Amino acid sequence: IMAEEEEDCGSGPRDVNRDWLKELLEKHPNETTPSDLREKALVVAPMVDQSDLPFRLQCRKYGANLAFTPMIHCKMFQINLLYKERF
């Protein structure tokens, strides 16, 4: 089994349909992204307590195509009204 798995790993990347991403990038273009990178996904991943709106806006300003909302602490969201109001 191990030898078969190793052969599969060397076959290169799979062909995955990414039309949804191309449509998303066309629908929400970022004019600050260099023209040769506009069809690429320059993504800012969510980080706990670090992906607030000002940070995401800065990332967009400097060329990110996609900036995700922050991850939240679900327990804090459940029990803390002030934390809940932030989102």
Secondary structure, DSSP 4 states (H G I P E B T S, - for coil): -HHHHHHHHTT-------HHHHHHHHHS--TTS-GGGTTS--EE---TTT--HHHHHHHHHTT-SEEPPPP--HHHHHH-HHHHHH-
